[in-house]
Amino acid sequence: MSILFISLLILTCSTLAYGQGTRVGFYAFTCPLAESIVTSAVRSAFNDNNPTIAPGLLRMHFHDCFVNGCDGSILIDGPNSEKTSVANSLLRGFEVIDDAKTQIEAICPGVVSCADILALAARDSVVLTGGLGWSVPTGRRDGLVSLASDTFTNLPAFTDSVAAQIELFESKNLNIQDLVTLVGGHTIGTAACRLFSYRLQNFTADGGADPSINPTFLTQLRALCPPGGDGARRVALDDRSEGRFDTSFFANLRDGRGVLESDQVLWGDASTRTVVQRFLGLSGLLGLTFSVEFGKSMVKMSNIGVKTGTAGEIRSVCNAINN
C-alpha cells in the first residue's frame, strides 16, 4: 500500500471524524433521532391547519443560504439581524425550528446545529406538499454574524431580470438549471399584492399593464389587488395548484400566468425557457423530472458557504448566538 494512499485514507478518516464538510447521516451516532424529530415538528405544524408553514420554511432555507452561506443566521433575533430585513419580513415558520431545536437539545445537547435543522425542515416541507424527498447532507455549524445589510445584494428581487438572476446564482456556484429549478419552489406559497401590483397598471408608457400577463389572468389579479387595495393581501404564486408541489408553476409561466415579474421573465429568455420547457416535457426536448431535479439543486444550494469543523458554533437556541 503506497504512502500516498495511506495519507489519503488518514485524511478521509479525519474528515469524517471531525466533520469537515457535510455528509448524509452526520448525526447517525451522535443524535440518531434528530431527523425524525425535525420531520415530526414540521408535520405537526403543517397539520395544525397551517399549510403556510411549508413554503415559509422552504423560503427561509433559501434566504439563509444566499446570505453568508447556510449557517442559520436567518434565525437570529436582533434589531439589525437578517430577520429584520424587508426582504425577510414575510418569512414564517421560525417557531417550528425553535420547537425542533428544543426537543433535540433535550436529548442531544450541543450536537445538532440550527442550520441543519432548517435544511431538514425545508426538505420535509416539500414532502408534505407532495414533492419527492431527498437525502440531506448534514454537518453544518451555526454562524456568528447576522446583519440585515447583508441581504441587500445577496437575495434576488422580484423585479430582477434573467441576467441579474443568472449572475446572482452563478456567484453562489449555481447554474441556469439550478436557477429555474429552485425558482420552481414557487409552486407552493403566496406573494403579497405589493410585490407585483405595479405590473397591473401604469407598467408601460401608455399606462397599460405588463404585456407578458395573460389578459384573463390580468383581470383576475386586478380583482384581487385593486388600486388602493390591501398591499399585504396574499395571492397564490401558483393559482392553478396552490399548496401542491408540482409542475403547474411552469405551465403558468408558459401561459403568461406568472405572478412575480422575476418569475415570468424566465419564459421570455431563451436560456431559461428551455429549462422550463424540459420540466413540461414539451415535444422535441429531453424532459426533466422536476421533483428529482429540485432535490439535486437543493443539495447544491444547501452547501453554499457552509461552516464545518471548528468554524462557527452549535447554538443552544436558534434565535441567539451562544453567550
N, C-alpha and C positions, 0 to 999 in steps of 0.2 A: 504494500500500500504506500503510495507516494506521500512525501511530506506535504505537498500542496493539497492533496485530497484530505489528509488528516487535519490540516489547518482550516480548510473549508468546512469540514464536519464540525470542528470545535466552534467555529464562528456561527454556524447554523444552530447548533445546540444552545449556544449562549443567547442568540437572538430569541429563540423560543422560550428560554428560561426567564429572561429579563424583559420580555415584552417589547422588543424593538420592532415596531410595526404591528399592524392589525392582522388578525387571523380569525377564521371561523373556529368557535369553540374555545376562545381565550379563557373563559371562566369555567370550563368544564370541571376543573378540580377545585378551584378556589371559591366558586359560588355557583354550583350547578343549577340552582333554581332561578337564577337571575332572569333568563329569557322568559320563562313561564310566568314569572311574577309580572313582568312588563306586559306580556300579552293579556294577562288577566285584568290588569289595571285599565288598559286601553279598551278591552271588550266591555268591562263594567261601565265605563263612562259612556261608551257608544250606545250600549243597550239601555242606558238610563235616559232614554228619549232625548239624546243629544248627539245626533249624527254629524253635527258640525265639527265634532272633535276630530274626525278622521282627516278632512282636508286641513284643519288647523295644525295638526301635528306634522303632516307632510310638509306644509309650507314652512313651519318652524325649523325643521331639519335643513331644508334648502337655505333659508335665510341665515341659519347658523353657519353652515359650511362655506358660504360665499363671503363671509366676513371673518378674516383671520383664521380660516380653517374650521374643521368640525371639532370644536372644543367646548361646546356647551356654553359659550359666552353669551348667547342669546337669552339664557335663563336667569342671568344675574340681575337683581334689583339694584336701583340706584338712580339718583337724579339725572345722570348723564350716560346711563348704560344703553346698550344696543336696544333693549326692550322699549326704551322711551322714544326711539326714533319714529318719525311719522311713517316711515316705510314698514315698521313693525307694529304699528298701533292697533291693527286689526287682527293680529295673531291671537289664537286661542288654544287652550289645552295645557297651559302651564301647570295647572293643578293636577293633571294626570301624571306628569313627570314627577312632581313632588310626591304624589301618592306612591308611585312605584319605588322611588328612592327611599321613602320612609320604611316601606316593607322590606326592601333589600338590606338596608342598614341594620335592621333588627336581627338579621341572621348572618350577614356578611359585612360587618362594619369596615369601612375604609378600603373596600375592594373594587366595587363597580363604579365607574365614572358616570356622571350625568350625561356626558357626550354620547356614551354608548347606549344609555337608556333612551335617549332621544332618537338615535339611529334605529334602534329596535322598534320603538313606538311608531316610527314612520312606516316601516315595513308592515307592522301589524295593522295599521290604518288602511293600507292598500288592500290587504287580505279581507278585512271586514267589509269593504265596499265592492268586493267581487273580483279583485285582481289576484294575480298569482304571487305567492311569496317568494323569497329568495334567502339564501344563507347570508347573514350579515357578519362581516368580519368585525371583531371587537378588539379592544386593547387600547382604545383612545384614552388620553388623560384630559382633565379639565383645564381650560385656560385661566389665566390670572388677570386678563385685561378685557374690559367690555366698555366700548365707547360708542355713543350714538354717531359721532362724527365719522367713524369708520364705515358706516353703512352708506354714506352718500355716493361714493364712487364704486362700491362693490356689489350693490344689488341692482338688478335690472329694473328699469322703469316702464310703466305701462304705455309710454309714448315712444319707446326705443325702436329704431329702425332695425331691419335684419342685420345690417352691417354692424351696428352698435352691439347687438346681442351676440353676434358671432365673435366680435373682438373680446367681449367680456368673458364668454365661455372659454375661448381659447386661452385667455390669461389664467384660467383655472385648469388647463390641460383637458378640456372637454371639447369634442369636435362638433360638427354640424349635426350629425345624427344624434348625439347626446343632447344637444340643444332642443331639437324638435321633440325628442322623446321625453325629456324632463318637463318641457312646457306642456306636454300632453297630460301631466298631472292635473291640469285644469279641468279634466273630465269630471272631477269632483270639486265641490266648493262654489263659492259665490264671490262677487265683487260689488263694492258699493257704487251707487249711481255716480258719485262724484268722480270716479276713476275713468268713466267713459262717456258721460253725458255731453261733453264737448264735441263728440262725434255726431251728435244727433241734430244739430243745427249750428249755423254760422261756422261750419268747418271749412267751407270753400269761400272764395272771394265774393260770390254772389249770394252768400247766406245759406247755402244748401248743406246737406248732411254729407258725411263721408261716403263717397260714391261706391266704396267697396262693400257697404252694408246692403244686404238683400232688402228690397223695398218692403216686403211683407214683415220681415224681422224688424225693420226700422219703425214701422207702425207699432209693433209690439213693445219695443224698447221705449218709444216716446210715451206710451201709455204708462209704463212702469216708472219712468223717470222724466216727468214733465218739467218744463222750465219753471224754476222757482220751487220745485218739489223737494222732498227729503233727500238730501245728498247721501245720507247714511243708509238708505234703503238697500237691501241686499238683493242681487239678481243672480240667478244661476249662470255660471260660466259655460255650462253645457245644458241648455234648456231642453234638449231632447232626451236627456238621460241623466237628470240631476241625481247625484248620490250614487251613481253606478260607475265603477271603474271599467271603461270600455273604449272603443274607438269612435264613439259618436262625436266626440270633440273634434276629431279630424274631419269627419263628414261635415260638421258645421263650418269649418274653415273653407272647405271646398264650395259650400253653398252660400258663402257670404254672411254667415251667422256667428262669426267670432265676436265676442263682447268687447274684449280689450283690443286696442289698436295694435299693440305689440304681438298679440296672437294672430290677428287677421293678416298682418303683413307676411306671415310665414307662407301663406298661399300665393302671395304676389311675387315672391322671389324664386327664381328657378332652382337655386341650390337647396332651399328648404322645402319648396313644393314637392320636389322629387321624393323626399323622405316621407312627407305626408301621404303622398300617393302610394308609396310602398306599404304603409300601415293600412291603407284602404284596400290594398290588393288590386289596384287598377290594372287592366289588361296591358300586357306588354312589359310590365315591371316585375322584378323579382320581389316578392312580398316579404314583409317583416311581421312578426308576431309581437304586437305592442306590449303585452304583459311580460313577455320574456325579455324583450329589449329594455323595458323600463327597469327591471331588476338589475340588469347589467350596468346600465347608466347610473343607477342609484349607488351601486357599489363603487363605481369610479368617483362619483361625486362625494361619497362619504369618506373618501380617503384624501380629500383636499386638505393640505396643511395640517395633518393630524399630529398631535403631540403624544409621544410614546416614551417608554423607558423612564427616565427621571425628569423629563420636561413636565411643566405644569404640576397638577396635583390631583388627588381624588377628593372631591368635595364631600363634606359631611352632609350638607344640604345643597340643593341645586341652585337656590336663588342667592347664594352668598359665597364669597371666597372664604376659605378657612382662616381662622384667626392665627 
